[in-house]
Amino acid sequence: MLKNLPLINILSILFFQSFLVIPYRFLILRDRRSLPYLKGLWWNISNIKQTFKVRGKL
């Protein structure tokens, strides 16, 4: 996800997913499909240097 997008797109997608879609799925739909997204997000944050290296920004 982080590899090909501009930073403003990344931030808007993360905001939308984190504050609207994921709570709606967990609380209203009782759906657990967002867990892979959260795991991927956590991996990207914890390995941010490797992610930026792949993007060519660091």
C-alpha distance matrix in Angstrom:
0.0 3.8 5.5 6.6 7.0 10.3 10.9 12.8 10.2 8.0 11.3 12.6 10.0 10.4 14.1 14.5 13.0 14.8 18.1 18.7 17.0 17.0 20.6 21.8 20.7 22.2 25.3 26.3 25.1 25.3 22.1 20.2 17.1 15.0 15.7 12.9 10.4 12.5 12.8 9.2 9.2 12.5 11.6 9.1 12.0 14.7 13.4 12.4 14.7 13.3 9.7 11.6 13.8 11.3 10.3 14.1 14.7 16.7
3.8 0.0 3.8 5.9 5.9 8.1 8.2 11.0 9.4 6.8 10.0 12.2 10.6 10.6 14.1 15.3 14.4 15.5 18.7 19.9 18.9 18.8 22.1 23.7 23.0 24.2 27.2 28.5 27.6 27.7 24.8 22.8 20.1 17.5 17.9 15.4 12.7 13.9 14.1 10.6 9.6 12.4 11.4 8.0 10.3 13.2 11.6 9.8 11.8 11.0 7.2 8.2 10.9 9.2 7.5 11.2 11.2 13.2
5.5 3.8 0.0 3.8 6.1 8.8 10.0 13.1 11.6 9.8 13.2 15.3 13.7 14.2 17.7 18.7 17.8 19.2 22.4 23.4 22.1 22.2 25.6 27.0 26.1 27.4 30.5 31.7 30.6 30.7 27.5 25.4 22.5 20.3 20.6 17.7 15.4 17.0 16.7 12.9 12.7 15.2 13.4 10.3 13.0 15.2 12.8 11.2 12.1 10.6 7.1 7.7 9.3 6.7 5.0 8.7 9.9 12.3
6.6 5.9 3.8 0.0 3.8 6.9 9.5 11.9 10.0 9.5 13.2 14.5 13.2 14.7 17.8 18.3 18.0 20.0 22.8 23.3 22.2 22.8 26.3 27.3 26.6 28.4 31.3 32.0 30.9 31.5 28.3 26.6 23.5 21.4 22.3 19.5 17.0 19.0 19.2 15.5 15.2 18.1 16.8 13.6 16.1 18.7 16.5 14.6 15.5 14.3 10.8 10.7 12.3 9.7 7.1 10.3 11.4 14.5
7.0 5.9 6.1 3.8 0.0 3.8 6.4 8.2 6.3 6.4 9.9 11.0 10.3 12.0 14.7 15.4 15.6 17.6 20.0 20.6 20.0 21.0 24.2 25.2 24.9 26.8 29.4 30.1 29.4 30.2 27.3 26.0 23.0 20.6 21.9 19.6 16.5 18.3 19.2 15.7 14.6 17.7 17.2 13.8 15.6 18.7 17.2 14.8 16.3 15.8 12.1 11.7 14.1 12.2 9.2 12.1 12.0 15.2
10.3 8.1 8.8 6.9 3.8 0.0 3.8 5.6 5.5 6.5 8.9 10.3 11.0 12.6 14.6 15.8 16.7 18.3 20.3 21.3 21.3 22.4 25.3 26.4 26.7 28.5 30.8 31.6 31.3 32.2 29.6 28.3 25.6 22.9 24.2 22.3 19.0 20.2 21.4 18.1 16.3 19.2 19.0 15.3 16.4 19.6 18.3 15.3 16.6 16.9 13.4 12.0 14.8 13.8 10.2 12.3 11.1 14.5
10.9 8.2 10.0 9.5 6.4 3.8 0.0 3.8 5.4 5.1 6.2 8.7 10.0 10.6 12.3 14.3 15.4 16.2 18.2 19.7 20.1 21.0 23.5 25.1 25.6 27.0 29.2 30.3 30.4 31.0 28.8 27.4 25.1 22.0 23.1 21.6 18.2 18.7 20.0 17.1 14.7 17.2 17.5 13.8 14.0 17.5 16.7 13.4 15.1 16.1 12.8 11.3 14.7 14.4 11.2 13.1 11.1 13.7
12.8 11.0 13.1 11.9 8.2 5.6 3.8 0.0 3.8 5.4 5.2 6.2 8.6 9.9 10.6 12.3 14.2 15.3 16.5 17.7 18.6 20.0 22.2 23.5 24.5 26.1 27.9 28.8 29.1 30.2 28.2 27.3 25.1 22.0 23.6 22.5 18.9 19.4 21.4 18.8 16.2 18.9 19.8 16.4 16.4 20.0 19.7 16.6 18.6 19.7 16.3 15.1 18.5 18.1 14.8 16.8 14.8 17.4
10.2 9.4 11.6 10.0 6.3 5.5 5.4 3.8 0.0 3.8 5.5 5.2 6.1 8.5 9.9 10.6 12.1 13.9 15.5 16.1 16.3 17.9 20.6 21.4 22.1 24.1 26.1 26.7 26.6 27.8 25.5 24.7 22.2 19.4 21.3 20.1 16.4 17.6 19.7 16.9 14.8 18.0 18.8 15.6 16.3 19.9 19.6 16.9 19.2 19.6 15.9 15.4 18.7 17.5 14.5 17.2 15.9 18.7
8.0 6.8 9.8 9.5 6.4 6.5 5.1 5.4 3.8 0.0 3.8 5.6 5.3 6.1 8.6 10.0 10.6 11.9 14.1 15.3 15.3 16.1 18.9 20.3 20.7 22.2 24.5 25.5 25.4 26.1 23.8 22.5 20.2 17.1 18.5 17.2 13.6 14.4 16.3 13.5 11.2 14.3 15.1 11.9 12.5 16.2 16.0 13.5 16.1 16.6 12.9 12.9 16.3 15.4 12.8 15.8 14.5 16.8
11.3 10.0 13.2 13.2 9.9 8.9 6.2 5.2 5.5 3.8 0.0 3.8 5.5 5.1 6.1 8.6 9.9 10.4 12.0 13.7 14.6 15.4 17.6 19.3 20.2 21.5 23.3 24.6 25.0 25.7 23.9 22.8 21.0 17.6 19.1 18.5 14.7 14.8 17.1 15.1 12.0 14.6 16.2 13.2 12.8 16.6 17.1 14.5 17.3 18.5 15.1 14.9 18.6 18.2 15.7 18.3 16.3 18.2
12.6 12.2 15.3 14.5 11.0 10.3 8.7 6.2 5.2 5.6 3.8 0.0 3.8 5.5 5.1 6.1 8.5 9.8 10.7 11.5 12.6 14.3 16.3 17.4 18.6 20.4 21.9 22.7 23.2 24.4 22.7 22.2 20.3 17.2 19.3 19.0 15.2 15.7 18.5 16.7 13.9 16.9 18.7 16.0 15.9 19.7 20.4 18.0 20.9 21.7 18.2 18.2 21.7 20.9 18.3 21.1 19.4 21.7
10.0 10.6 13.7 13.2 10.3 11.0 10.0 8.6 6.1 5.3 5.5 3.8 0.0 3.8 5.4 5.1 6.0 8.3 10.1 10.4 10.3 11.9 14.6 15.5 16.0 18.0 20.0 20.7 20.7 21.8 19.7 19.0 16.8 13.9 16.2 15.6 11.8 12.9 15.7 13.7 11.5 14.9 16.5 14.2 14.8 18.4 19.0 17.2 20.3 20.5 16.9 17.7 21.0 19.7 17.6 20.8 19.7 21.9
10.4 10.6 14.2 14.7 12.0 12.6 10.6 9.9 8.5 6.1 5.1 5.5 3.8 0.0 3.8 5.5 5.2 5.8 8.3 9.9 10.1 10.4 12.9 14.7 15.3 16.5 18.6 19.9 20.1 20.7 18.8 17.7 16.0 12.6 14.2 14.0 10.3 10.3 13.2 11.7 8.8 11.8 14.0 12.0 11.9 15.5 16.6 15.0 18.5 19.0 15.7 16.7 20.2 19.4 17.6 20.8 19.4 21.0
14.1 14.1 17.7 17.8 14.7 14.6 12.3 10.6 9.9 8.6 6.1 5.1 5.4 3.8 0.0 3.8 5.6 5.2 5.9 7.9 9.5 10.4 11.9 13.6 15.1 16.3 17.6 18.9 19.8 20.6 19.3 18.9 17.7 14.2 16.2 16.7 13.1 12.7 16.0 15.1 12.0 14.5 17.1 15.3 14.6 18.1 19.7 17.9 21.3 22.3 19.1 19.7 23.4 22.8 20.8 23.8 22.0 23.6
14.5 15.3 18.7 18.3 15.4 15.8 14.3 12.3 10.6 10.0 8.6 6.1 5.1 5.5 3.8 0.0 3.8 5.7 5.7 5.6 6.7 8.8 10.6 11.3 12.8 14.7 16.0 16.6 17.3 18.7 17.3 17.4 16.0 13.0 15.7 16.3 12.8 13.2 16.7 15.9 13.4 16.3 18.8 17.3 17.2 20.6 22.0 20.5 24.0 24.5 21.1 22.0 25.5 24.4 22.5 25.6 24.3 26.2
13.0 14.4 17.8 18.0 15.6 16.7 15.4 14.2 12.1 10.6 9.9 8.5 6.0 5.2 5.6 3.8 0.0 3.8 5.8 5.7 4.9 5.9 8.7 9.8 10.3 12.0 14.1 15.0 15.1 16.0 14.2 13.9 12.4 9.3 11.9 12.6 9.1 9.7 13.3 12.7 10.7 13.6 16.1 15.2 15.4 18.6 20.1 19.2 22.8 22.9 19.7 21.2 24.5 23.2 21.8 25.2 24.2 25.9
14.8 15.5 19.2 20.0 17.6 18.3 16.2 15.3 13.9 11.9 10.4 9.8 8.3 5.8 5.2 5.7 3.8 0.0 3.8 6.0 6.5 5.7 7.4 9.9 10.8 11.4 13.1 14.9 15.6 15.9 14.7 14.0 13.4 9.8 11.7 13.0 9.8 8.9 12.6 12.8 10.2 12.2 15.3 14.7 14.1 17.1 19.2 18.4 22.1 22.7 19.8 21.3 24.7 24.0 22.8 26.0 24.6 25.8
18.1 18.7 22.4 22.8 20.0 20.3 18.2 16.5 15.5 14.1 12.0 10.7 10.1 8.3 5.9 5.7 5.8 3.8 0.0 3.8 6.4 6.7 6.6 8.7 10.9 11.5 12.2 13.7 15.3 16.0 15.6 15.7 15.6 12.4 14.5 16.3 13.3 12.4 16.1 16.6 13.9 15.7 19.0 18.3 17.4 20.4 22.6 21.6 25.3 26.1 23.2 24.5 28.0 27.3 25.9 29.0 27.3 28.6
18.7 19.9 23.4 23.3 20.6 21.3 19.7 17.7 16.1 15.3 13.7 11.5 10.4 9.9 7.9 5.6 5.7 6.0 3.8 0.0 3.8 6.0 6.0 6.2 8.8 10.5 11.0 11.5 12.8 14.4 13.9 14.8 14.4 11.9 14.8 16.6 13.7 13.7 17.5 17.8 15.7 18.0 21.0 20.3 20.0 23.0 25.0 24.1 27.8 28.2 25.1 26.5 29.9 28.8 27.3 30.6 29.3 30.9
17.0 18.9 22.1 22.2 20.0 21.3 20.1 18.6 16.3 15.3 14.6 12.6 10.3 10.1 9.5 6.7 4.9 6.5 6.4 3.8 0.0 3.8 5.7 5.2 6.2 8.7 10.2 10.4 10.6 12.2 10.9 11.8 10.9 8.8 12.1 13.7 11.2 11.9 15.5 15.8 14.4 16.9 19.6 19.3 19.6 22.4 24.2 23.7 27.3 27.3 24.2 26.0 29.1 27.7 26.4 29.9 29.1 30.7
17.0 18.8 22.2 22.8 21.0 22.4 21.0 20.0 17.9 16.1 15.4 14.3 11.9 10.4 10.4 8.8 5.9 5.7 6.7 6.0 3.8 0.0 3.8 5.4 5.2 6.1 8.5 9.9 10.0 10.3 9.1 9.1 9.0 6.3 9.0 11.3 9.2 9.1 12.7 13.7 12.5 14.4 17.3 17.6 17.7 20.2 22.3 22.2 26.0 25.9 23.2 25.3 28.4 27.1 26.3 29.8 29.0 30.2
20.6 22.1 25.6 26.3 24.2 25.3 23.5 22.2 20.6 18.9 17.6 16.3 14.6 12.9 11.9 10.6 8.7 7.4 6.6 6.0 5.7 3.8 0.0 3.8 5.5 5.1 5.8 7.8 9.3 9.6 9.8 10.6 11.6 9.4 11.5 14.4 12.7 11.8 15.4 16.9 15.4 16.7 20.0 20.5 20.0 22.3 24.8 24.8 28.6 28.8 26.2 28.2 31.4 30.4 29.5 32.9 31.8 32.8
21.8 23.7 27.0 27.3 25.2 26.4 25.1 23.5 21.4 20.3 19.3 17.4 15.5 14.7 13.6 11.3 9.8 9.9 8.7 6.2 5.2 5.4 3.8 0.0 3.8 5.6 5.4 5.4 6.8 8.5 8.9 10.9 11.7 10.4 13.2 15.9 14.3 14.3 17.8 19.0 17.9 19.7 22.7 23.0 23.0 25.4 27.7 27.5 31.3 31.3 28.5 30.5 33.6 32.3 31.3 34.8 33.9 35.2
20.7 23.0 26.1 26.6 24.9 26.7 25.6 24.5 22.1 20.7 20.2 18.6 16.0 15.3 15.1 12.8 10.3 10.8 10.9 8.8 6.2 5.2 5.5 3.8 0.0 3.8 5.8 5.7 4.9 6.0 5.3 7.4 8.1 7.6 10.5 13.2 12.3 12.7 15.8 17.2 16.8 18.6 21.2 22.0 22.4 24.5 26.6 26.9 30.6 30.2 27.5 29.9 32.7 31.1 30.5 34.1 33.6 34.9
22.2 24.2 27.4 28.4 26.8 28.5 27.0 26.1 24.1 22.2 21.5 20.4 18.0 16.5 16.3 14.7 12.0 11.4 11.5 10.5 8.7 6.1 5.1 5.6 3.8 0.0 3.8 6.0 6.1 4.8 5.4 6.6 8.9 8.1 9.7 13.1 12.8 12.2 15.1 17.2 16.8 17.7 20.7 21.9 21.9 23.6 26.1 26.7 30.5 30.2 27.9 30.4 33.2 31.9 31.6 35.1 34.4 35.4
25.3 27.2 30.5 31.3 29.4 30.8 29.2 27.9 26.1 24.5 23.3 21.9 20.0 18.6 17.6 16.0 14.1 13.1 12.2 11.0 10.2 8.5 5.8 5.4 5.8 3.8 0.0 3.8 6.1 5.7 8.1 10.1 12.5 11.8 13.5 16.9 16.4 15.6 18.6 20.7 19.9 20.8 24.0 25.0 24.7 26.5 29.2 29.6 33.4 33.4 31.0 33.3 36.3 35.2 34.6 38.1 37.2 38.1
26.3 28.5 31.7 32.0 30.1 31.6 30.3 28.8 26.7 25.5 24.6 22.7 20.7 19.9 18.9 16.6 15.0 14.9 13.7 11.5 10.4 9.9 7.8 5.4 5.7 6.0 3.8 0.0 3.8 5.7 8.1 11.2 13.0 13.1 15.4 18.5 17.9 17.8 20.9 22.6 22.1 23.4 26.3 27.2 27.3 29.3 31.7 31.9 35.7 35.5 32.9 35.2 38.2 36.7 36.0 39.6 38.8 40.1
25.1 27.6 30.6 30.9 29.4 31.3 30.4 29.1 26.6 25.4 25.0 23.2 20.7 20.1 19.8 17.3 15.1 15.6 15.3 12.8 10.6 10.0 9.3 6.8 4.9 6.1 6.1 3.8 0.0 3.8 5.2 8.9 10.4 11.4 13.8 16.5 16.5 17.0 19.7 21.4 21.4 22.9 25.4 26.5 27.0 28.9 31.0 31.5 35.2 34.7 32.0 34.6 37.3 35.6 35.1 38.8 38.4 39.7
25.3 27.7 30.7 31.5 30.2 32.2 31.0 30.2 27.8 26.1 25.7 24.4 21.8 20.7 20.6 18.7 16.0 15.9 16.0 14.4 12.2 10.3 9.6 8.5 6.0 4.8 5.7 5.7 3.8 0.0 3.8 6.7 9.4 10.5 12.0 15.1 15.7 15.7 18.0 20.2 20.5 21.4 23.9 25.5 25.9 27.4 29.6 30.6 34.3 33.6 31.4 34.1 36.7 35.1 35.0 38.6 38.3 39.3
22.1 24.8 27.5 28.3 27.3 29.6 28.8 28.2 25.5 23.8 23.9 22.7 19.7 18.8 19.3 17.3 14.2 14.7 15.6 13.9 10.9 9.1 9.8 8.9 5.3 5.4 8.1 8.1 5.2 3.8 0.0 3.8 5.8 7.5 9.3 12.0 12.7 13.3 15.4 17.3 18.0 19.3 21.4 22.9 23.8 25.3 27.2 28.2 31.8 30.9 28.5 31.4 33.8 32.0 32.0 35.7 35.6 36.7
20.2 22.8 25.4 26.6 26.0 28.3 27.4 27.3 24.7 22.5 22.8 22.2 19.0 17.7 18.9 17.4 13.9 14.0 15.7 14.8 11.8 9.1 10.6 10.9 7.4 6.6 10.1 11.2 8.9 6.7 3.8 0.0 3.8 5.4 5.9 8.7 10.1 10.5 12.0 14.3 15.3 16.2 18.1 20.0 21.0 22.1 24.0 25.3 28.8 27.8 25.7 28.8 31.1 29.3 29.6 33.3 33.3 34.1
17.1 20.1 22.5 23.5 23.0 25.6 25.1 25.1 22.2 20.2 21.0 20.3 16.8 16.0 17.7 16.0 12.4 13.4 15.6 14.4 10.9 9.0 11.6 11.7 8.1 8.9 12.5 13.0 10.4 9.4 5.8 3.8 0.0 3.8 5.5 6.7 7.9 9.6 11.1 12.4 13.8 15.4 16.9 18.3 19.8 21.3 22.6 23.8 27.2 25.9 23.5 26.6 28.8 26.7 26.9 30.6 30.9 32.0
15.0 17.5 20.3 21.4 20.6 22.9 22.0 22.0 19.4 17.1 17.6 17.2 13.9 12.6 14.2 13.0 9.3 9.8 12.4 11.9 8.8 6.3 9.4 10.4 7.6 8.1 11.8 13.1 11.4 10.5 7.5 5.4 3.8 0.0 3.8 5.6 5.2 6.3 8.7 10.0 10.6 12.4 14.3 15.5 16.6 18.3 20.0 20.8 24.3 23.4 21.0 23.8 26.3 24.6 24.6 28.2 28.1 29.1
15.7 17.9 20.6 22.3 21.9 24.2 23.1 23.6 21.3 18.5 19.1 19.3 16.2 14.2 16.2 15.7 11.9 11.7 14.5 14.8 12.1 9.0 11.5 13.2 10.5 9.7 13.5 15.4 13.8 12.0 9.3 5.9 5.5 3.8 0.0 3.8 5.4 5.1 6.1 8.6 9.8 10.5 12.2 14.2 15.3 16.3 18.1 19.6 23.0 22.0 20.1 23.3 25.5 23.9 24.5 28.0 28.0 28.5
12.9 15.4 17.7 19.5 19.6 22.3 21.6 22.5 20.1 17.2 18.5 19.0 15.6 14.0 16.7 16.3 12.6 13.0 16.3 16.6 13.7 11.3 14.4 15.9 13.2 13.1 16.9 18.5 16.5 15.1 12.0 8.7 6.7 5.6 3.8 0.0 3.8 5.4 5.0 6.1 8.5 9.8 10.4 12.2 14.2 15.2 16.2 17.8 20.9 19.5 17.5 20.8 22.7 20.9 21.6 25.2 25.6 26.2
10.4 12.7 15.4 17.0 16.5 19.0 18.2 18.9 16.4 13.6 14.7 15.2 11.8 10.3 13.1 12.8 9.1 9.8 13.3 13.7 11.2 9.2 12.7 14.3 12.3 12.8 16.4 17.9 16.5 15.7 12.7 10.1 7.9 5.2 5.4 3.8 0.0 3.8 5.4 5.1 6.1 8.5 9.8 10.6 12.3 14.1 15.2 16.0 19.4 18.3 15.8 18.8 21.2 19.4 19.5 23.2 23.2 24.2
12.5 13.9 17.0 19.0 18.3 20.2 18.7 19.4 17.6 14.4 14.8 15.7 12.9 10.3 12.7 13.2 9.7 8.9 12.4 13.7 11.9 9.1 11.8 14.3 12.7 12.2 15.6 17.8 17.0 15.7 13.3 10.5 9.6 6.3 5.1 5.4 3.8 0.0 3.8 5.4 5.0 6.1 8.5 9.8 10.5 12.1 14.0 15.0 18.6 18.1 16.0 18.8 21.4 20.3 20.5 23.9 23.5 24.0
12.8 14.1 16.7 19.2 19.2 21.4 20.0 21.4 19.7 16.3 17.1 18.5 15.7 13.2 16.0 16.7 13.3 12.6 16.1 17.5 15.5 12.7 15.4 17.8 15.8 15.1 18.6 20.9 19.7 18.0 15.4 12.0 11.1 8.7 6.1 5.0 5.4 3.8 0.0 3.8 5.4 5.1 6.2 8.7 9.9 10.4 12.1 13.9 17.2 16.2 14.7 18.0 20.0 18.9 19.8 23.1 23.0 23.1
9.2 10.6 12.9 15.5 15.7 18.1 17.1 18.8 16.9 13.5 15.1 16.7 13.7 11.7 15.1 15.9 12.7 12.8 16.6 17.8 15.8 13.7 16.9 19.0 17.2 17.2 20.7 22.6 21.4 20.2 17.3 14.3 12.4 10.0 8.6 6.1 5.1 5.4 3.8 0.0 3.8 5.4 5.0 6.2 8.6 9.9 10.4 11.7 14.9 13.6 11.6 14.9 16.9 15.5 16.2 19.6 19.8 20.3
9.2 9.6 12.7 15.2 14.6 16.3 14.7 16.2 14.8 11.2 12.0 13.9 11.5 8.8 12.0 13.4 10.7 10.2 13.9 15.7 14.4 12.5 15.4 17.9 16.8 16.8 19.9 22.1 21.4 20.5 18.0 15.3 13.8 10.6 9.8 8.5 6.1 5.0 5.4 3.8 0.0 3.8 5.4 5.2 6.2 8.6 9.9 10.2 13.9 13.5 11.2 13.9 16.5 15.7 15.8 19.0 18.5 19.0
12.5 12.4 15.2 18.1 17.7 19.2 17.2 18.9 18.0 14.3 14.6 16.9 14.9 11.8 14.5 16.3 13.6 12.2 15.7 18.0 16.9 14.4 16.7 19.7 18.6 17.7 20.8 23.4 22.9 21.4 19.3 16.2 15.4 12.4 10.5 9.8 8.5 6.1 5.1 5.4 3.8 0.0 3.8 5.5 5.1 6.0 8.4 9.7 13.2 13.2 11.9 14.7 17.1 16.8 17.5 20.3 19.7 19.4
11.6 11.4 13.4 16.8 17.2 19.0 17.5 19.8 18.8 15.1 16.2 18.7 16.5 14.0 17.1 18.8 16.1 15.3 19.0 21.0 19.6 17.3 20.0 22.7 21.2 20.7 24.0 26.3 25.4 23.9 21.4 18.1 16.9 14.3 12.2 10.4 9.8 8.5 6.2 5.0 5.4 3.8 0.0 3.8 5.5 5.2 5.9 8.2 11.1 10.2 9.4 12.7 14.4 14.0 15.3 18.1 18.0 17.5
9.1 8.0 10.3 13.6 13.8 15.3 13.8 16.4 15.6 11.9 13.2 16.0 14.2 12.0 15.3 17.3 15.2 14.7 18.3 20.3 19.3 17.6 20.5 23.0 22.0 21.9 25.0 27.2 26.5 25.5 22.9 20.0 18.3 15.5 14.2 12.2 10.6 9.8 8.7 6.2 5.2 5.5 3.8 0.0 3.8 5.6 5.2 5.5 8.9 8.4 6.4 9.4 11.7 11.4 12.0 14.9 14.5 14.4
12.0 10.3 13.0 16.1 15.6 16.4 14.0 16.4 16.3 12.5 12.8 15.9 14.8 11.9 14.6 17.2 15.4 14.1 17.4 20.0 19.6 17.7 20.0 23.0 22.4 21.9 24.7 27.3 27.0 25.9 23.8 21.0 19.8 16.6 15.3 14.2 12.3 10.5 9.9 8.6 6.2 5.1 5.5 3.8 0.0 3.8 5.5 5.1 8.8 9.8 8.5 10.5 13.2 13.8 14.1 16.4 15.2 14.6
14.7 13.2 15.2 18.7 18.7 19.6 17.5 20.0 19.9 16.2 16.6 19.7 18.4 15.5 18.1 20.6 18.6 17.1 20.4 23.0 22.4 20.2 22.3 25.4 24.5 23.6 26.5 29.3 28.9 27.4 25.3 22.1 21.3 18.3 16.3 15.2 14.1 12.1 10.4 9.9 8.6 6.0 5.2 5.6 3.8 0.0 3.8 5.7 8.5 9.3 9.4 11.7 13.6 14.5 15.7 17.6 16.7 15.4
13.4 11.6 12.8 16.5 17.2 18.3 16.7 19.7 19.6 16.0 17.1 20.4 19.0 16.6 19.7 22.0 20.1 19.2 22.6 25.0 24.2 22.3 24.8 27.7 26.6 26.1 29.2 31.7 31.0 29.6 27.2 24.0 22.6 20.0 18.1 16.2 15.2 14.0 12.1 10.4 9.9 8.4 5.9 5.2 5.5 3.8 0.0 3.8 5.6 5.5 6.3 8.8 10.1 11.0 12.6 14.4 14.0 12.6
12.4 9.8 11.2 14.6 14.8 15.3 13.4 16.6 16.9 13.5 14.5 18.0 17.2 15.0 17.9 20.5 19.2 18.4 21.6 24.1 23.7 22.2 24.8 27.5 26.9 26.7 29.6 31.9 31.5 30.6 28.2 25.3 23.8 20.8 19.6 17.8 16.0 15.0 13.9 11.7 10.2 9.7 8.2 5.5 5.1 5.7 3.8 0.0 3.8 5.5 4.9 6.1 8.4 9.9 10.5 12.1 11.0 9.9
14.7 11.8 12.1 15.5 16.3 16.6 15.1 18.6 19.2 16.1 17.3 20.9 20.3 18.5 21.3 24.0 22.8 22.1 25.3 27.8 27.3 26.0 28.6 31.3 30.6 30.5 33.4 35.7 35.2 34.3 31.8 28.8 27.2 24.3 23.0 20.9 19.4 18.6 17.2 14.9 13.9 13.2 11.1 8.9 8.8 8.5 5.6 3.8 0.0 3.8 5.4 5.2 6.1 8.7 9.8 10.3 9.5 7.3
13.3 11.0 10.6 14.3 15.8 16.9 16.1 19.7 19.6 16.6 18.5 21.7 20.5 19.0 22.3 24.5 22.9 22.7 26.1 28.2 27.3 25.9 28.8 31.3 30.2 30.2 33.4 35.5 34.7 33.6 30.9 27.8 25.9 23.4 22.0 19.5 18.3 18.1 16.2 13.6 13.5 13.2 10.2 8.4 9.8 9.3 5.5 5.5 3.8 0.0 3.8 5.5 5.0 6.3 8.7 9.8 10.3 8.8
9.7 7.2 7.1 10.8 12.1 13.4 12.8 16.3 15.9 12.9 15.1 18.2 16.9 15.7 19.1 21.1 19.7 19.8 23.2 25.1 24.2 23.2 26.2 28.5 27.5 27.9 31.0 32.9 32.0 31.4 28.5 25.7 23.5 21.0 20.1 17.5 15.8 16.0 14.7 11.6 11.2 11.9 9.4 6.4 8.5 9.4 6.3 4.9 5.4 3.8 0.0 3.8 5.4 5.3 6.4 8.7 9.1 9.0
11.6 8.2 7.7 10.7 11.7 12.0 11.3 15.1 15.4 12.9 14.9 18.2 17.7 16.7 19.7 22.0 21.2 21.3 24.5 26.5 26.0 25.3 28.2 30.5 29.9 30.4 33.3 35.2 34.6 34.1 31.4 28.8 26.6 23.8 23.3 20.8 18.8 18.8 18.0 14.9 13.9 14.7 12.7 9.4 10.5 11.7 8.8 6.1 5.2 5.5 3.8 0.0 3.8 5.4 4.9 6.0 5.4 5.5
13.8 10.9 9.3 12.3 14.1 14.8 14.7 18.5 18.7 16.3 18.6 21.7 21.0 20.2 23.4 25.5 24.5 24.7 28.0 29.9 29.1 28.4 31.4 33.6 32.7 33.2 36.3 38.2 37.3 36.7 33.8 31.1 28.8 26.3 25.5 22.7 21.2 21.4 20.0 16.9 16.5 17.1 14.4 11.7 13.2 13.6 10.1 8.4 6.1 5.0 5.4 3.8 0.0 3.8 5.4 5.0 6.2 5.4
11.3 9.2 6.7 9.7 12.2 13.8 14.4 18.1 17.5 15.4 18.2 20.9 19.7 19.4 22.8 24.4 23.2 24.0 27.3 28.8 27.7 27.1 30.4 32.3 31.1 31.9 35.2 36.7 35.6 35.1 32.0 29.3 26.7 24.6 23.9 20.9 19.4 20.3 18.9 15.5 15.7 16.8 14.0 11.4 13.8 14.5 11.0 9.9 8.7 6.3 5.3 5.4 3.8 0.0 3.8 5.4 7.9 8.7
10.3 7.5 5.0 7.1 9.2 10.2 11.2 14.8 14.5 12.8 15.7 18.3 17.6 17.6 20.8 22.5 21.8 22.8 25.9 27.3 26.4 26.3 29.5 31.3 30.5 31.6 34.6 36.0 35.1 35.0 32.0 29.6 26.9 24.6 24.5 21.6 19.5 20.5 19.8 16.2 15.8 17.5 15.3 12.0 14.1 15.7 12.6 10.5 9.8 8.7 6.4 4.9 5.4 3.8 0.0 3.8 5.6 7.9
14.1 11.2 8.7 10.3 12.1 12.3 13.1 16.8 17.2 15.8 18.3 21.1 20.8 20.8 23.8 25.6 25.2 26.0 29.0 30.6 29.9 29.8 32.9 34.8 34.1 35.1 38.1 39.6 38.8 38.6 35.7 33.3 30.6 28.2 28.0 25.2 23.2 23.9 23.1 19.6 19.0 20.3 18.1 14.9 16.4 17.6 14.4 12.1 10.3 9.8 8.7 6.0 5.0 5.4 3.8 0.0 3.8 5.9
14.7 11.2 9.9 11.4 12.0 11.1 11.1 14.8 15.9 14.5 16.3 19.4 19.7 19.4 22.0 24.3 24.2 24.6 27.3 29.3 29.1 29.0 31.8 33.9 33.6 34.4 37.2 38.8 38.4 38.3 35.6 33.3 30.9 28.1 28.0 25.6 23.2 23.5 23.0 19.8 18.5 19.7 18.0 14.5 15.2 16.7 14.0 11.0 9.5 10.3 9.1 5.4 6.2 7.9 5.6 3.8 0.0 3.8
16.7 13.2 12.3 14.5 15.2 14.5 13.7 17.4 18.7 16.8 18.2 21.7 21.9 21.0 23.6 26.2 25.9 25.8 28.6 30.9 30.7 30.2 32.8 35.2 34.9 35.4 38.1 40.1 39.7 39.3 36.7 34.1 32.0 29.1 28.5 26.2 24.2 24.0 23.1 20.3 19.0 19.4 17.5 14.4 14.6 15.4 12.6 9.9 7.3 8.8 9.0 5.5 5.4 8.7 7.9 5.9 3.8 0.0
